[in-house]
């Protein structure tokens, strides 16, 4: 299935003498290797000397002993709109998405998993097409359950094209374990994920999709099925491919 993982970013103000205790805990998993490769590292920065909460951030580089780096390209003063990039040795296609916790007593929930295609897809030219597996990680924001905002965001990377995209969904307070009104968003520009060498951003096929994704009763897993989901595609609509997938993910945070 390729690589996956998650970050836990803690931003703290500088203390006297210009030291800054901000750090990023990173877990990187490459399931394409046998045995599976797992890297855990704590990344620190020397780029935030003098920084205090309530001020913006620009080009703060976090590094660790593993060779993994995470750069906060820009973050607004209130912590919103984080633009981030990440590098991992020997993985040229890695992409990263960071979301701010909006309420301290309702931490974000993180699920990492996969989307496995169910048969072949239907192309924009009405013929058949090949669907490819994807790694997909979900972030659930409990503070947005029952709100008009997307309470669930899933970032996926296609294992064939290496293009990224997003699934956004609402969660109703009347049914807090079900992701509903699922939207596929191939246009990653506004979500601060650049597809880089894997190809340009694309909005082909973005829009509502059919499906049912549920969080388990114990809250430790997420699973379901979706259909009518377009593969990321930087070409003509006729080259698009509508696919169905089985989704499965486990909670890691």
SEPA-103124 format. One record per atom (N, C-alpha, C, O): residue in three letters; x, y, z. Coordinates in steps of 0.2 Angstrom, whole numbers. Layout:
<nodes>
> aa; px; py; pz
> ALA; X; Y; Z
...
</nodes>
This chain:
<nodes>
> aa; px; py; pz
> UNK; 4; -6; 0
> UNK; 0; 0; 0
> UNK; 4; 6; 0
> UNK; 2; 12; -1
> UNK; 11; 6; 1
> UNK; 15; 12; 1
> UNK; 16; 14; 8
> UNK; 15; 11; 13
> UNK; 17; 21; 9
> UNK; 19; 24; 15
> UNK; 13; 28; 18
> UNK; 8; 30; 15
> UNK; 13; 28; 25
> UNK; 8; 32; 28
> UNK; 11; 35; 35
> UNK; 17; 33; 36
> UNK; 7; 38; 39
> UNK; 9; 40; 45
> UNK; 6; 46; 48
> UNK; 0; 48; 45
> UNK; 8; 49; 53
> UNK; 5; 55; 56
> UNK; 10; 59; 60
> UNK; 15; 57; 62
> UNK; 8; 66; 61
> UNK; 12; 70; 65
> UNK; 8; 73; 71
> UNK; 2; 73; 71
> UNK; 11; 75; 76
> UNK; 8; 78; 82
> UNK; 13; 84; 83
> UNK; 18; 84; 86
> UNK; 10; 90; 82
> UNK; 14; 96; 82
> UNK; 12; 100; 88
> UNK; 6; 101; 90
> UNK; 17; 102; 92
> UNK; 16; 106; 98
> UNK; 20; 112; 98
> UNK; 26; 112; 97
> UNK; 17; 118; 97
> UNK; 20; 125; 97
> UNK; 20; 128; 104
> UNK; 14; 129; 107
> UNK; 26; 130; 106
> UNK; 26; 133; 112
> UNK; 31; 139; 112
> UNK; 35; 140; 107
> UNK; 29; 144; 116
> UNK; 33; 151; 115
> UNK; 40; 150; 118
> UNK; 42; 145; 122
> UNK; 45; 154; 115
> UNK; 52; 154; 117
> UNK; 52; 156; 125
> UNK; 48; 160; 127
> UNK; 58; 153; 128
> UNK; 59; 155; 135
> UNK; 65; 160; 135
> UNK; 68; 162; 129
> UNK; 68; 162; 140
> UNK; 74; 166; 141
> UNK; 80; 163; 137
> UNK; 80; 157; 137
> UNK; 84; 167; 134
> UNK; 90; 165; 131
> UNK; 88; 162; 124
> UNK; 92; 159; 120
> UNK; 82; 163; 121
> UNK; 80; 162; 115
> UNK; 79; 155; 113
> UNK; 79; 153; 107
> UNK; 78; 150; 118
> UNK; 77; 143; 116
> UNK; 69; 142; 115
> UNK; 65; 146; 119
> UNK; 67; 137; 111
> UNK; 60; 136; 110
> UNK; 59; 129; 111
> UNK; 62; 125; 107
> UNK; 54; 127; 115
> UNK; 53; 120; 116
> UNK; 48; 117; 111
> UNK; 45; 111; 113
> UNK; 46; 120; 106
> UNK; 41; 117; 101
> UNK; 44; 111; 98
> UNK; 50; 110; 97
> UNK; 40; 106; 97
> UNK; 42; 100; 94
> UNK; 37; 97; 90
> UNK; 31; 98; 90
> UNK; 39; 92; 85
> UNK; 34; 88; 81
> UNK; 36; 80; 83
> UNK; 42; 78; 82
> UNK; 31; 77; 85
> UNK; 32; 69; 85
> UNK; 29; 66; 79
> UNK; 24; 68; 77
> UNK; 33; 63; 75
> UNK; 32; 60; 69
> UNK; 32; 52; 69
> UNK; 37; 49; 72
> UNK; 27; 49; 66
> UNK; 27; 42; 65
> UNK; 26; 41; 57
> UNK; 21; 43; 55
> UNK; 31; 37; 55
> UNK; 31; 36; 47
> UNK; 31; 28; 46
> UNK; 36; 25; 49
> UNK; 27; 26; 42
> UNK; 26; 18; 41
> UNK; 26; 17; 34
> UNK; 22; 20; 30
> UNK; 31; 13; 32
> UNK; 31; 10; 25
> UNK; 29; 3; 24
> UNK; 33; -1; 25
> UNK; 23; 2; 23
> UNK; 20; -5; 22
> UNK; 22; -9; 16
> UNK; 20; -14; 15
> UNK; 25; -5; 11
> UNK; 28; -8; 5
> UNK; 34; -13; 6
> UNK; 36; -17; 2
> UNK; 37; -12; 12
> UNK; 43; -15; 14
> UNK; 41; -22; 17
> UNK; 36; -22; 21
> UNK; 46; -27; 17
> UNK; 45; -33; 21
> UNK; 52; -34; 25
> UNK; 57; -35; 22
> UNK; 52; -33; 31
> UNK; 46; -32; 35
> UNK; 44; -24; 35
> UNK; 48; -20; 32
> UNK; 38; -23; 37
> UNK; 36; -16; 37
> UNK; 41; -11; 41
> UNK; 43; -13; 46
> UNK; 42; -6; 38
> UNK; 47; -1; 41
> UNK; 43; 4; 45
> UNK; 38; 7; 42
> UNK; 45; 6; 51
> UNK; 42; 11; 55
> UNK; 47; 15; 58
> UNK; 52; 13; 61
> UNK; 46; 22; 57
> UNK; 51; 26; 60
> UNK; 47; 31; 65
> UNK; 42; 34; 63
> UNK; 50; 32; 71
> UNK; 47; 37; 75
> UNK; 53; 42; 77
> UNK; 58; 40; 79
> UNK; 51; 48; 77
> UNK; 56; 53; 79
> UNK; 53; 59; 82
> UNK; 47; 60; 81
> UNK; 57; 63; 86
> UNK; 55; 69; 88
> UNK; 59; 75; 85
> UNK; 65; 75; 86
> UNK; 55; 79; 82
> UNK; 58; 84; 78
> UNK; 58; 91; 82
> UNK; 53; 93; 85
> UNK; 64; 94; 82
> UNK; 64; 101; 85
> UNK; 67; 106; 80
> UNK; 69; 105; 74
> UNK; 66; 112; 82
> UNK; 68; 118; 78
> UNK; 72; 123; 81
> UNK; 72; 124; 87
> UNK; 76; 126; 77
> UNK; 80; 132; 79
> UNK; 78; 138; 76
> UNK; 81; 144; 76
> UNK; 72; 138; 72
> UNK; 69; 143; 68
> UNK; 64; 148; 72
> UNK; 62; 153; 69
> UNK; 63; 146; 78
> UNK; 58; 150; 81
> UNK; 60; 154; 87
> UNK; 57; 155; 92
> UNK; 67; 155; 87
> UNK; 70; 159; 93
> UNK; 66; 166; 93
> UNK; 66; 170; 89
> UNK; 63; 167; 99
> UNK; 59; 173; 100
> UNK; 52; 173; 99
> UNK; 48; 177; 100
> UNK; 50; 167; 95
> UNK; 43; 167; 93
> UNK; 38; 166; 100
> UNK; 40; 162; 104
> UNK; 32; 169; 99
> UNK; 27; 168; 105
> UNK; 21; 167; 102
> UNK; 19; 169; 96
> UNK; 16; 163; 105
> UNK; 9; 162; 102
> UNK; 6; 168; 101
> UNK; 7; 173; 105
> UNK; 2; 168; 96
> UNK; -2; 174; 94
> UNK; 2; 178; 88
> UNK; 0; 183; 86
> UNK; 7; 176; 86
> UNK; 11; 179; 80
> UNK; 12; 173; 75
> UNK; 12; 167; 76
> UNK; 12; 176; 69
> UNK; 13; 171; 63
> UNK; 19; 168; 63
> UNK; 24; 169; 66
> UNK; 20; 162; 59
> UNK; 26; 158; 58
> UNK; 27; 158; 50
> UNK; 23; 158; 46
> UNK; 34; 159; 49
> UNK; 36; 158; 42
> UNK; 43; 154; 42
> UNK; 48; 156; 45
> UNK; 42; 149; 38
> UNK; 48; 144; 36
> UNK; 52; 142; 42
> UNK; 58; 143; 43
> UNK; 48; 139; 47
> UNK; 51; 136; 53
> UNK; 52; 128; 51
> UNK; 48; 124; 49
> UNK; 59; 126; 51
> UNK; 61; 120; 49
> UNK; 62; 115; 55
> UNK; 66; 117; 60
> UNK; 59; 110; 56
> UNK; 60; 105; 61
> UNK; 63; 99; 58
> UNK; 62; 96; 53
> UNK; 69; 97; 62
> UNK; 73; 91; 60
> UNK; 74; 86; 66
> UNK; 73; 88; 72
> UNK; 76; 80; 64
> UNK; 77; 75; 69
> UNK; 83; 70; 67
> UNK; 86; 71; 61
> UNK; 84; 65; 71
> UNK; 89; 61; 69
> UNK; 88; 56; 63
> UNK; 92; 53; 60
> UNK; 82; 55; 61
> UNK; 80; 51; 56
> UNK; 81; 53; 49
> UNK; 81; 50; 44
> UNK; 82; 60; 48
> UNK; 83; 63; 42
> UNK; 76; 66; 39
> UNK; 76; 69; 34
> UNK; 71; 65; 43
> UNK; 64; 67; 41
> UNK; 64; 75; 43
> UNK; 67; 77; 48
> UNK; 61; 79; 39
> UNK; 61; 86; 40
> UNK; 54; 88; 39
> UNK; 50; 86; 34
> UNK; 51; 93; 43
> UNK; 45; 96; 42
> UNK; 46; 103; 42
> UNK; 49; 106; 47
> UNK; 43; 107; 37
> UNK; 44; 114; 37
> UNK; 37; 117; 37
> UNK; 32; 116; 33
> UNK; 36; 122; 42
> UNK; 30; 126; 43
> UNK; 31; 132; 38
> UNK; 34; 137; 40
> UNK; 29; 131; 32
> UNK; 30; 137; 27
> UNK; 27; 143; 29
> UNK; 30; 148; 29
> UNK; 21; 143; 32
> UNK; 18; 149; 34
> UNK; 12; 146; 39
> UNK; 8; 141; 37
> UNK; 11; 150; 44
> UNK; 5; 149; 48
> UNK; 2; 155; 51
> UNK; 6; 160; 53
> UNK; -4; 157; 50
> UNK; -7; 163; 53
> UNK; -6; 164; 60
> UNK; -5; 159; 64
> UNK; -7; 170; 62
> UNK; -6; 172; 69
> UNK; -11; 168; 74
> UNK; -9; 166; 80
> UNK; -17; 166; 72
> UNK; -21; 162; 76
> UNK; -21; 155; 75
> UNK; -25; 151; 78
> UNK; -15; 153; 71
> UNK; -14; 145; 71
> UNK; -18; 142; 65
> UNK; -17; 136; 64
> UNK; -21; 146; 61
> UNK; -25; 144; 55
> UNK; -21; 144; 49
> UNK; -16; 147; 49
> UNK; -24; 141; 44
> UNK; -21; 140; 37
> UNK; -13; 138; 37
> UNK; -9; 142; 34
> UNK; -12; 133; 40
> UNK; -5; 130; 40
> UNK; -3; 128; 33
> UNK; -6; 123; 30
> UNK; 2; 130; 30
> UNK; 5; 128; 24
> UNK; 12; 124; 26
> UNK; 16; 127; 29
> UNK; 12; 118; 24
> UNK; 17; 113; 27
> UNK; 20; 109; 21
> UNK; 16; 107; 17
> UNK; 26; 107; 22
> UNK; 29; 103; 17
> UNK; 34; 98; 22
> UNK; 36; 100; 27
> UNK; 35; 92; 19
> UNK; 38; 87; 23
> UNK; 43; 83; 18
> UNK; 41; 82; 12
> UNK; 49; 81; 20
> UNK; 53; 77; 16
> UNK; 55; 71; 20
> UNK; 56; 71; 26
> UNK; 55; 65; 17
> UNK; 57; 59; 20
> UNK; 62; 55; 16
> UNK; 61; 55; 10
> UNK; 68; 53; 19
> UNK; 73; 50; 14
> UNK; 70; 44; 10
> UNK; 67; 40; 13
> UNK; 72; 44; 4
> UNK; 70; 38; -1
> UNK; 62; 38; -2
> UNK; 60; 33; -4
> UNK; 59; 43; 0
> UNK; 51; 44; -2
> UNK; 50; 50; -5
> UNK; 48; 55; -2
> UNK; 50; 51; -12
> UNK; 50; 57; -15
> UNK; 42; 59; -16
> UNK; 41; 65; -18
> UNK; 37; 55; -14
> UNK; 30; 57; -15
> UNK; 27; 59; -9
> UNK; 21; 60; -9
> UNK; 30; 59; -3
> UNK; 27; 61; 3
> UNK; 23; 67; 3
> UNK; 26; 72; 0
> UNK; 17; 68; 6
> UNK; 13; 74; 7
> UNK; 11; 74; 14
> UNK; 10; 69; 17
> UNK; 9; 80; 16
> UNK; 7; 81; 23
> UNK; 2; 86; 23
> UNK; 2; 91; 19
> UNK; -3; 85; 28
> UNK; -8; 90; 29
> UNK; -9; 90; 37
> UNK; -9; 85; 41
> UNK; -9; 97; 39
> UNK; -9; 98; 47
> UNK; -16; 102; 48
> UNK; -17; 107; 45
> UNK; -19; 100; 53
> UNK; -25; 103; 55
> UNK; -25; 105; 63
> UNK; -22; 102; 67
> UNK; -27; 111; 64
> UNK; -27; 114; 71
> UNK; -32; 111; 75
> UNK; -38; 111; 73
> UNK; -31; 110; 81
> UNK; -36; 108; 86
> UNK; -40; 114; 88
> UNK; -36; 119; 90
> UNK; -46; 114; 88
> UNK; -50; 121; 89
> UNK; -52; 121; 96
> UNK; -53; 127; 98
> UNK; -53; 116; 100
> UNK; -55; 116; 107
> UNK; -50; 111; 111
> UNK; -49; 106; 109
> UNK; -47; 114; 116
> UNK; -42; 110; 119
> UNK; -44; 104; 123
> UNK; -41; 99; 123
> UNK; -50; 104; 125
> UNK; -53; 98; 128
> UNK; -57; 93; 123
> UNK; -60; 88; 126
> UNK; -56; 94; 117
> UNK; -59; 90; 112
> UNK; -53; 88; 107
> UNK; -54; 91; 101
> UNK; -48; 84; 108
> UNK; -43; 83; 104
> UNK; -45; 80; 97
> UNK; -50; 76; 97
> UNK; -41; 81; 92
> UNK; -42; 78; 86
> UNK; -41; 71; 86
> UNK; -37; 68; 90
> UNK; -45; 67; 82
> UNK; -44; 59; 82
> UNK; -41; 58; 75
> UNK; -44; 60; 70
> UNK; -36; 54; 75
> UNK; -33; 52; 69
> UNK; -33; 44; 67
> UNK; -32; 40; 72
> UNK; -35; 43; 61
> UNK; -36; 36; 59
> UNK; -32; 35; 53
> UNK; -32; 39; 48
> UNK; -28; 30; 52
> UNK; -24; 29; 46
> UNK; -26; 22; 43
> UNK; -27; 17; 47
> UNK; -26; 22; 36
> UNK; -29; 16; 33
> UNK; -28; 16; 26
> UNK; -23; 19; 23
> UNK; -33; 13; 22
> UNK; -32; 12; 15
> UNK; -39; 11; 12
> UNK; -44; 10; 15
> UNK; -39; 13; 5
> UNK; -45; 12; 1
> UNK; -43; 7; -4
> UNK; -39; 8; -8
> UNK; -47; 1; -4
> UNK; -46; -4; -9
> UNK; -51; -4; -14
> UNK; -57; -4; -12
> UNK; -49; -4; -21
> UNK; -54; -4; -26
> UNK; -59; -10; -26
> UNK; -56; -15; -25
> UNK; -65; -9; -28
> UNK; -70; -14; -29
> UNK; -71; -15; -36
> UNK; -75; -12; -39
> UNK; -67; -19; -40
> UNK; -68; -20; -47
> UNK; -65; -15; -51
> UNK; -61; -11; -48
> UNK; -67; -14; -57
> UNK; -64; -9; -62
> UNK; -69; -3; -61
> UNK; -74; -4; -58
> UNK; -67; 2; -64
> UNK; -71; 9; -64
> UNK; -74; 10; -71
> UNK; -73; 6; -75
> UNK; -77; 16; -71
> UNK; -80; 18; -77
> UNK; -77; 25; -79
> UNK; -76; 29; -76
> UNK; -74; 25; -85
> UNK; -70; 30; -88
> UNK; -75; 36; -90
> UNK; -81; 35; -91
> UNK; -72; 42; -91
> UNK; -76; 48; -94
> UNK; -78; 47; -101
> UNK; -83; 50; -103
> UNK; -75; 42; -104
> UNK; -77; 40; -111
> UNK; -81; 34; -111
> UNK; -83; 32; -117
> UNK; -84; 32; -106
> UNK; -89; 27; -105
> UNK; -87; 20; -106
> UNK; -91; 15; -105
> UNK; -80; 19; -106
> UNK; -77; 13; -106
> UNK; -75; 11; -99
> UNK; -77; 14; -94
> UNK; -72; 5; -99
> UNK; -69; 3; -92
> UNK; -62; 6; -91
> UNK; -59; 9; -95
> UNK; -60; 6; -84
> UNK; -54; 9; -82
> UNK; -51; 5; -76
> UNK; -55; 2; -73
> UNK; -45; 6; -75
> UNK; -42; 3; -69
> UNK; -42; 7; -63
> UNK; -40; 13; -64
> UNK; -44; 5; -57
> UNK; -44; 9; -51
> UNK; -38; 6; -47
> UNK; -37; 0; -47
> UNK; -35; 11; -43
> UNK; -29; 9; -40
> UNK; -30; 10; -32
> UNK; -34; 14; -30
> UNK; -27; 6; -28
> UNK; -27; 7; -21
> UNK; -25; 14; -19
> UNK; -21; 17; -22
> UNK; -27; 16; -13
> UNK; -25; 22; -10
> UNK; -23; 22; -3
> UNK; -26; 18; 1
> UNK; -18; 25; 0
> UNK; -18; 26; 7
> UNK; -22; 32; 9
> UNK; -23; 37; 5
> UNK; -26; 31; 14
> UNK; -30; 37; 16
> UNK; -30; 37; 24
> UNK; -31; 32; 27
> UNK; -29; 43; 26
> UNK; -29; 45; 33
> UNK; -35; 50; 35
> UNK; -36; 55; 31
> UNK; -38; 49; 40
> UNK; -44; 53; 42
> UNK; -42; 57; 49
> UNK; -39; 54; 53
> UNK; -44; 63; 49
> UNK; -44; 67; 55
> UNK; -51; 69; 57
> UNK; -55; 72; 53
> UNK; -53; 67; 63
> UNK; -60; 69; 65
> UNK; -59; 74; 70
> UNK; -56; 74; 75
> UNK; -63; 80; 69
> UNK; -63; 85; 74
> UNK; -70; 85; 78
> UNK; -75; 87; 75
> UNK; -70; 82; 84
> UNK; -76; 82; 88
> UNK; -80; 88; 89
> UNK; -86; 88; 90
> UNK; -76; 94; 89
> UNK; -79; 100; 90
> UNK; -84; 102; 85
> UNK; -88; 106; 86
> UNK; -83; 99; 79
> UNK; -87; 101; 73
> UNK; -93; 96; 72
> UNK; -97; 96; 67
> UNK; -94; 91; 76
> UNK; -99; 86; 76
> UNK; -106; 90; 77
> UNK; -107; 94; 82
> UNK; -110; 90; 72
> UNK; -117; 93; 73
> UNK; -116; 100; 70
> UNK; -121; 104; 70
> UNK; -110; 102; 67
> UNK; -110; 109; 65
> UNK; -110; 109; 57
> UNK; -110; 103; 54
> UNK; -110; 115; 54
> UNK; -111; 115; 47
> UNK; -104; 114; 43
> UNK; -103; 112; 37
> UNK; -98; 114; 47
> UNK; -92; 113; 45
> UNK; -90; 105; 44
> UNK; -94; 101; 47
> UNK; -85; 104; 40
> UNK; -83; 97; 39
> UNK; -80; 94; 46
> UNK; -75; 97; 48
> UNK; -83; 89; 49
> UNK; -80; 86; 55
> UNK; -75; 81; 53
> UNK; -71; 79; 58
> UNK; -75; 79; 47
> UNK; -70; 73; 45
> UNK; -67; 76; 39
> UNK; -70; 78; 34
> UNK; -60; 75; 39
> UNK; -56; 76; 33
> UNK; -51; 70; 32
> UNK; -48; 68; 36
> UNK; -52; 67; 26
> UNK; -47; 62; 24
> UNK; -43; 64; 18
> UNK; -45; 66; 13
> UNK; -36; 63; 19
> UNK; -32; 65; 14
> UNK; -29; 58; 11
> UNK; -28; 53; 15
> UNK; -30; 57; 5
> UNK; -28; 51; 1
> UNK; -22; 52; -4
> UNK; -22; 58; -7
> UNK; -18; 47; -5
> UNK; -13; 47; -10
> UNK; -14; 41; -14
> UNK; -14; 35; -12
> UNK; -15; 42; -21
> UNK; -16; 37; -26
> UNK; -9; 33; -27
> UNK; -4; 36; -28
> UNK; -9; 26; -26
> UNK; -3; 23; -26
> UNK; 0; 22; -33
> UNK; 6; 20; -34
> UNK; -4; 24; -38
> UNK; -2; 23; -45
> UNK; 1; 30; -48
> UNK; 7; 31; -50
> UNK; -3; 35; -47
> UNK; -1; 42; -49
> UNK; 3; 46; -44
> UNK; 6; 51; -46
> UNK; 2; 44; -38
> UNK; 5; 48; -32
> UNK; 2; 55; -31
> UNK; 4; 59; -28
> UNK; -4; 56; -35
> UNK; -8; 62; -34
> UNK; -12; 62; -27
> UNK; -14; 56; -25
> UNK; -13; 67; -24
> UNK; -16; 68; -18
> UNK; -23; 71; -19
> UNK; -24; 74; -24
> UNK; -28; 70; -14
> UNK; -34; 73; -14
> UNK; -37; 72; -7
> UNK; -34; 70; -2
> UNK; -43; 75; -6
> UNK; -46; 75; 0
> UNK; -53; 72; 0
> UNK; -57; 73; -5
> UNK; -56; 69; 5
> UNK; -63; 68; 7
> UNK; -65; 72; 13
> UNK; -61; 72; 18
> UNK; -70; 76; 12
> UNK; -73; 80; 17
> UNK; -80; 77; 19
> UNK; -84; 76; 14
> UNK; -82; 77; 25
> UNK; -88; 75; 27
> UNK; -91; 78; 33
> UNK; -87; 80; 38
> UNK; -97; 78; 34
> UNK; -101; 81; 40
> UNK; -102; 75; 44
> UNK; -103; 69; 42
> UNK; -103; 76; 51
> UNK; -105; 71; 56
> UNK; -111; 75; 60
> UNK; -110; 80; 63
> UNK; -117; 72; 59
> UNK; -123; 74; 63
> UNK; -123; 73; 70
> UNK; -121; 67; 72
> UNK; -125; 77; 74
> UNK; -125; 76; 81
> UNK; -130; 70; 83
> UNK; -130; 67; 88
> UNK; -135; 69; 78
> UNK; -140; 64; 79
> UNK; -137; 57; 78
> UNK; -140; 52; 80
> UNK; -132; 57; 74
> UNK; -128; 50; 72
> UNK; -121; 51; 72
> UNK; -118; 52; 67
> UNK; -118; 52; 78
> UNK; -111; 54; 79
> UNK; -106; 49; 76
> UNK; -100; 51; 76
> UNK; -108; 43; 74
> UNK; -103; 38; 72
> UNK; -103; 37; 64
> UNK; -100; 33; 62
> UNK; -107; 42; 61
> UNK; -107; 41; 54
> UNK; -105; 47; 50
> UNK; -107; 53; 52
> UNK; -101; 46; 45
> UNK; -98; 52; 41
> UNK; -103; 52; 35
> UNK; -105; 47; 31
> UNK; -106; 58; 34
> UNK; -111; 59; 29
> UNK; -110; 65; 25
> UNK; -105; 69; 26
> UNK; -113; 66; 19
> UNK; -112; 71; 14
> UNK; -105; 71; 12
> UNK; -101; 77; 13
> UNK; -102; 66; 10
> UNK; -95; 65; 8
> UNK; -94; 69; 2
> UNK; -97; 68; -3
> UNK; -88; 73; 2
> UNK; -86; 76; -4
> UNK; -79; 74; -6
> UNK; -75; 74; -2
> UNK; -78; 73; -13
> UNK; -71; 71; -15
> UNK; -68; 78; -18
> UNK; -72; 81; -22
> UNK; -63; 80; -16
> UNK; -60; 86; -18
> UNK; -53; 85; -20
> UNK; -48; 84; -16
> UNK; -52; 84; -27
> UNK; -45; 83; -30
> UNK; -41; 90; -31
> UNK; -35; 89; -32
> UNK; -45; 95; -30
> UNK; -41; 102; -30
> UNK; -38; 103; -23
> UNK; -41; 106; -19
> UNK; -31; 102; -23
> UNK; -28; 102; -16
> UNK; -25; 109; -15
> UNK; -22; 110; -10
> UNK; -25; 113; -20
> UNK; -22; 120; -19
> UNK; -24; 124; -13
> UNK; -20; 126; -9
> UNK; -31; 124; -12
> UNK; -33; 128; -6
> UNK; -32; 124; 0
> UNK; -33; 127; 6
> UNK; -31; 118; 0
> UNK; -30; 114; 6
> UNK; -22; 113; 8
> UNK; -20; 109; 12
> UNK; -18; 117; 4
> UNK; -11; 117; 6
> UNK; -7; 111; 5
> UNK; -3; 109; 9
> UNK; -9; 107; 0
> UNK; -5; 101; -1
> UNK; -3; 101; -8
> UNK; -8; 101; -13
> UNK; 3; 101; -10
> UNK; 5; 102; -17
> UNK; 7; 95; -19
> UNK; 11; 91; -16
> UNK; 5; 93; -25
> UNK; 6; 87; -28
> UNK; 13; 86; -31
> UNK; 15; 80; -33
> UNK; 17; 91; -31
> UNK; 24; 91; -33
> UNK; 26; 87; -39
> UNK; 22; 88; -44
> UNK; 31; 83; -39
> UNK; 33; 79; -45
> UNK; 28; 74; -47
> UNK; 29; 72; -53
> UNK; 24; 72; -43
> UNK; 19; 67; -45
> UNK; 14; 70; -50
> UNK; 10; 66; -53
> UNK; 13; 77; -51
> UNK; 9; 79; -55
> UNK; 5; 86; -53
> UNK; 6; 87; -47
> UNK; 2; 90; -57
> UNK; -1; 96; -55
> UNK; -7; 95; -51
> UNK; -10; 89; -51
> UNK; -10; 100; -47
> UNK; -16; 99; -44
> UNK; -22; 99; -49
> UNK; -21; 101; -55
> UNK; -27; 96; -48
> UNK; -32; 95; -52
> UNK; -39; 95; -49
> UNK; -40; 93; -43
> UNK; -44; 98; -52
> UNK; -51; 98; -49
> UNK; -56; 93; -53
> UNK; -62; 94; -52
> UNK; -53; 90; -58
> UNK; -57; 85; -62
> UNK; -60; 80; -57
> UNK; -57; 77; -53
> UNK; -67; 80; -58
> UNK; -71; 75; -54
> UNK; -72; 76; -47
> UNK; -75; 72; -43
> UNK; -70; 82; -45
> UNK; -72; 84; -38
> UNK; -80; 85; -37
> UNK; -83; 87; -41
> UNK; -82; 83; -31
> UNK; -89; 84; -30
> UNK; -92; 79; -25
> UNK; -88; 74; -23
> UNK; -98; 79; -24
> UNK; -101; 74; -19
> UNK; -101; 67; -22
> UNK; -101; 65; -28
> UNK; -100; 62; -17
> UNK; -99; 55; -19
> UNK; -104; 51; -15
> UNK; -106; 53; -9
> UNK; -106; 45; -17
> UNK; -110; 41; -13
> UNK; -106; 36; -8
> UNK; -100; 35; -10
> UNK; -109; 35; -2
> UNK; -105; 31; 2
> UNK; -108; 31; 9
> UNK; -112; 35; 11
> UNK; -105; 26; 13
> UNK; -107; 25; 20
> UNK; -100; 24; 24
> UNK; -98; 18; 23
> UNK; -98; 28; 28
> UNK; -92; 27; 32
> UNK; -94; 28; 39
> UNK; -97; 33; 41
> UNK; -92; 23; 43
> UNK; -94; 23; 50
> UNK; -88; 22; 55
> UNK; -84; 19; 53
> UNK; -89; 25; 61
> UNK; -84; 24; 66
> UNK; -87; 19; 70
> UNK; -93; 19; 72
> UNK; -82; 14; 72
> UNK; -85; 9; 76
> UNK; -87; 11; 83
> UNK; -86; 16; 86
> UNK; -91; 7; 86
> UNK; -94; 8; 93
> UNK; -89; 10; 98
> UNK; -90; 14; 103
> UNK; -83; 6; 98
> UNK; -78; 8; 103
> UNK; -73; 13; 101
> UNK; -69; 15; 105
> UNK; -75; 16; 95
> UNK; -71; 22; 93
> UNK; -64; 21; 90
> UNK; -60; 25; 89
> UNK; -62; 14; 89
> UNK; -55; 12; 88
> UNK; -54; 11; 80
> UNK; -48; 10; 78
> UNK; -59; 11; 76
> UNK; -58; 10; 69
> UNK; -64; 13; 65
> UNK; -69; 16; 68
> UNK; -63; 14; 59
> UNK; -67; 17; 54
> UNK; -67; 13; 48
> UNK; -62; 10; 45
> UNK; -73; 12; 45
> UNK; -74; 7; 39
> UNK; -80; 9; 35
> UNK; -85; 13; 38
> UNK; -80; 7; 29
> UNK; -86; 8; 25
> UNK; -85; 7; 17
> UNK; -80; 5; 15
> UNK; -89; 10; 13
> UNK; -89; 9; 6
> UNK; -91; 16; 3
> UNK; -95; 19; 5
> UNK; -87; 18; -3
> UNK; -89; 24; -6
> UNK; -89; 22; -14
> UNK; -86; 17; -16
> UNK; -93; 26; -18
> UNK; -93; 24; -25
> UNK; -94; 31; -28
> UNK; -96; 36; -25
> UNK; -92; 31; -35
> UNK; -93; 37; -39
> UNK; -87; 42; -37
> UNK; -88; 48; -38
> UNK; -81; 39; -35
> UNK; -76; 43; -33
> UNK; -71; 44; -39
> UNK; -69; 38; -41
> UNK; -69; 50; -41
> UNK; -65; 50; -47
> UNK; -58; 50; -45
> UNK; -56; 52; -40
> UNK; -54; 46; -49
> UNK; -46; 46; -48
> UNK; -44; 53; -49
> UNK; -46; 57; -53
> UNK; -38; 55; -45
> UNK; -35; 61; -47
> UNK; -33; 61; -54
> UNK; -30; 56; -56
> UNK; -34; 67; -57
> UNK; -33; 67; -65
> UNK; -31; 74; -67
> UNK; -35; 78; -66
> UNK; -25; 74; -70
> UNK; -23; 81; -72
> UNK; -24; 82; -79
> UNK; -22; 87; -82
> UNK; -28; 77; -83
> UNK; -29; 78; -90
> UNK; -36; 80; -91
> UNK; -40; 83; -87
> UNK; -39; 78; -97
> UNK; -46; 79; -99
> UNK; -50; 75; -95
> UNK; -49; 69; -92
> UNK; -57; 77; -95
> UNK; -62; 73; -91
> UNK; -63; 67; -94
> UNK; -64; 62; -91
> UNK; -62; 66; -101
> UNK; -63; 59; -104
> UNK; -58; 54; -102
> UNK; -58; 48; -102
> UNK; -52; 57; -98
> UNK; -47; 52; -96
> UNK; -49; 51; -88
> UNK; -45; 47; -85
> UNK; -54; 53; -86
> UNK; -56; 52; -79
> UNK; -58; 45; -78
> UNK; -60; 41; -82
> UNK; -58; 43; -71
> UNK; -60; 36; -70
> UNK; -64; 36; -63
> UNK; -62; 38; -58
> UNK; -71; 34; -63
> UNK; -75; 34; -57
> UNK; -74; 27; -54
> UNK; -76; 22; -58
> UNK; -73; 27; -48
> UNK; -71; 20; -44
> UNK; -75; 19; -38
> UNK; -78; 24; -35
> UNK; -76; 13; -36
> UNK; -79; 11; -29
> UNK; -73; 8; -25
> UNK; -69; 5; -27
> UNK; -74; 10; -18
> UNK; -68; 8; -14
> UNK; -71; 5; -7
> UNK; -77; 7; -5
> UNK; -68; 0; -4
> UNK; -69; -2; 3
> UNK; -64; 2; 7
> UNK; -58; 2; 6
> UNK; -66; 5; 12
> UNK; -62; 10; 16
> UNK; -61; 6; 23
> UNK; -66; 4; 26
> UNK; -55; 6; 26
> UNK; -54; 3; 32
> UNK; -48; 7; 35
> UNK; -43; 9; 32
> UNK; -49; 9; 42
> UNK; -43; 13; 45
> UNK; -44; 12; 53
> UNK; -49; 10; 55
> UNK; -38; 12; 56
> UNK; -38; 11; 63
> UNK; -36; 18; 67
> UNK; -32; 22; 64
> UNK; -38; 19; 73
> UNK; -37; 25; 76
> UNK; -30; 24; 79
> UNK; -28; 19; 82
> UNK; -26; 29; 78
> UNK; -19; 30; 81
> UNK; -18; 35; 86
> UNK; -13; 35; 90
> UNK; -23; 40; 87
> UNK; -22; 45; 91
> UNK; -29; 48; 93
> UNK; -30; 53; 97
</nodes>
